[in-house]
C-alpha cells in the first residue's frame, strides 16, 4: 500500500490475502509433514540421515512458504510441521535413531 503508484487494496482483497497467508502456511506445513514422515519411514538404522531429513524438512517448508510463488506464512508452516512431526512423524523414526535426533535438535 505504501508503494508509489500502487492501487489501494479493497477490504475484500485484504481479507482474501490474510486468509491465503494465514491458511496457506499451515496447509503447506501439513503437506510437508506428510512427506517428511513418509520419508522417515523408509530410513532404517541411520541416525545421521534421520537427523538430516528432519532439518531438510524444516528448511524446505520455510523456503517454499516465504520465497516461492506460494507467499504464505513460513512461521505458521514451521509450527504446523513441528506439531505434525511431534504427533505423527516421531512414530516413523527408527527407535534407536530417536535418541540421536533428540540430541541433535537439543543442540540446535
N, C-alpha and C positions, 0 to 999 in steps of 0.2 A: 504494500500500500504506500510505502514511503518513496518508492522509485519515481523519478520524474517521468511524466507521460504515461504512467500506468493507470489503467482504468480502476475505479474504485469497485471493490467486490460487493456483491449483493449479500443480503442476510442469508439467503438460501445457499449461495456459494460458500459462505463461511461455515455453515453447518455441514455441508457435504464434505468440505475439506477437513474439518475436525473429525467427522466420522471416518473418513478414509485414513487419516493419520492415526487416530486412537484405536480403530478397529483393525487396520491392516497389520500393525505391528504384532499384536497377539496372534493373529492368524498365521503370519509368517513364522513366528516363534514356534507355534504348534506344529506346523508342517516340518520345520527343521528338526523338531524334537522327534517326530515320527521317523524321519530319515536317519537321524543320529542313532536312535535306539535300534533300528533295523541294522545299521552298520555295525554297532557294538555287538549285536547278537552273533555276527559272523566271526568275531575275533575270539580266539581261544588261546589262553596261556601266553599272552603277550602284553606285559604291563606297560611298556613304552608306547605301543600302538594304541592301546586303550586310552591312556592319558592324552596322547596326541589327538585322537579323534574328538575327545571332549573339548579340547582347546580349539580345534578347527571348526567345530560346530558353532562355537560362540563367535569366532571372528567372521565366519561366513554369514551368519544370520545378521550380525550388525552391519557388515559391509553391504549386503543386499538391501537391507532396510533403509540405510541412510544414503548410500552413494550410487544407487542404480535407479532405474525408471520407477521403482516402487514408491520411493519418497514417503516412507511411513516411519513411525517411531522406532528407532533402534533400541532404545532403552526398554520399551514395553516388549519388544521381541525377545530381548535377552532375558527379561524377567519371566516371561511365559516359557521360554526354553528351559530355564533353570528349574521352574516348578514342574514342568513335564518330566525332565530328566530325573529329578529327585523322587517323583512319584512312580514313573514307569520305566525310565531308562536305567535306573540303578539295578533293577531286577535282571537286565540283559547283560550286565557285566559279569565276567567270569569271577567266581568268589575269591580266588587267590589274587586277582588283579585289583579288587576293590580297595584293599589297603593301600596299594601304590597310588591309585588315583586320588584317594583321600589325602595322602601325604603331599602329592604334587599340588593339589588345589589349596591345601592348608598353607603351603609355602607361598603360593601366588597371592 
